[in-house]
Amino acid sequence: MSPMMQNRLRWGLAALIIAAADLIAYHESGSALRVWMRNYGHDVMLTAFLYFLQLSNTPAYVNRERFMIVYIVCGCAAFEFAQLFGLYRGTFDPIDFIAYAVGIAAAVFMDRAIRKSGKPAG
């Protein structure tokens, strides 16, 4: 199997693990953690999930990491502004942008670790 295919499988697995962790934490947590998950934790995990889901399906670009960051930031910003202007049900919360940034940063960190682990020694 090619290194690129191995990375795609790792990225897909990372997306599934993040989605499972999000669902478990959201539904099985105590009241304080559940409030945090509903307000910000889900936003952190959602951006990391989207990063890996899209990364596993995106063709190789010169700077795929930068492309994914811009792609996720634009999508999240559009979603928040849709809430602000009443185009989508929910509440606009500027702190969500911080949660999105934390999720993207965590995804980039994990992505770099995945890429590093997939490189041959030497």
C-alpha positions in Angstrom: 0.0 0.0 0.0 1.3 3.4 -0.9 2.3 5.9 1.8 -0.5 8.3 0.6 -3.1 5.6 0.9 -1.8 4.7 4.4 -2.2 8.4 5.4 -5.7 8.5 3.9 -6.7 5.5 6.0 -5.1 7.1 9.1 -7.0 10.4 8.5 -10.2 8.5 8.0 -9.7 6.6 11.2 -8.9 9.8 13.0 -12.1 11.3 11.8 -14.1 8.3 13.0 -12.4 8.3 16.4 -13.1 12.0 16.9 -16.8 11.6 15.9 -17.2 8.7 18.3 -15.5 10.7 21.1 -17.8 13.6 20.4 -20.9 11.5 20.5 -19.8 9.7 23.7 -18.8 12.9 25.5 -21.9 14.7 24.4 -24.4 12.0 25.5 -22.6 10.3 28.5 -21.1 13.2 30.3 -22.1 14.7 33.6 -24.0 18.0 33.7 -21.0 20.4 33.8 -19.2 18.5 31.0 -22.4 18.2 29.0 -22.9 22.0 29.2 -19.3 22.6 28.0 -19.7 20.0 25.2 -22.9 21.6 24.0 -21.5 25.1 24.1 -17.9 24.6 22.9 -16.6 21.1 23.0 -18.7 20.0 20.1 -17.3 22.9 18.0 -13.8 21.8 18.8 -14.4 18.2 17.9 -16.5 19.1 14.8 -13.7 21.2 13.2 -11.1 18.4 13.9 -13.6 15.8 12.4 -14.2 17.9 9.3 -10.4 18.5 8.9 -9.7 14.8 8.8 -12.8 13.8 6.8 -12.0 16.3 4.1 -8.3 15.6 4.2 -8.9 11.9 3.5 -10.8 12.8 0.4 -8.8 15.8 -0.9 -6.3 15.4 -3.7 -2.7 16.1 -3.0 -2.1 19.9 -3.1 1.1 21.7 -2.8 0.1 22.9 0.7 -2.8 20.7 1.7 -2.6 21.8 5.3 -3.1 25.5 4.5 -6.0 24.6 2.1 -7.8 22.6 4.8 -7.3 25.4 7.4 -8.8 28.0 5.1 -11.6 25.6 4.0 -12.7 24.8 7.6 -12.4 28.4 8.8 -14.5 29.7 5.9 -17.1 27.0 6.5 -17.3 27.6 10.2 -17.4 31.4 9.7 -20.3 31.0 7.2 -22.2 28.9 9.7 -21.7 31.4 12.5 -22.7 34.3 10.4 -25.8 32.4 9.2 -26.8 32.1 12.8 -26.1 35.8 13.4 -28.4 36.8 10.6 -31.1 34.3 11.4 -30.5 32.1 8.4 -29.8 29.1 10.5 -31.3 28.0 13.8 -28.9 28.7 16.7 -27.2 31.4 18.6 -24.3 33.4 17.3 -21.4 33.2 19.8 -18.1 34.8 19.0 -16.4 32.4 21.4 -17.2 29.7 19.0 -14.4 31.0 16.8 -12.0 30.3 19.6 -13.4 26.7 19.8 -13.0 26.3 16.0 -9.4 27.5 16.2 -8.6 25.1 19.0 -10.1 22.2 17.0 -8.2 23.1 13.9 -5.0 23.5 15.8 -5.5 20.1 17.4 -6.2 18.5 14.0 -3.1 20.1 12.5 -1.0 18.8 15.4 -2.5 15.3 15.0 -2.1 15.4 11.2 1.6 16.3 11.5 2.0 13.4 13.9 0.3 11.0 11.5 2.4 12.2 8.6 5.6 11.8 10.7 4.6 8.3 11.8 4.0 7.3 8.2 7.5 8.3 6.9 10.1 5.6 6.5 13.0 5.8 8.9 16.3 6.9 7.6 
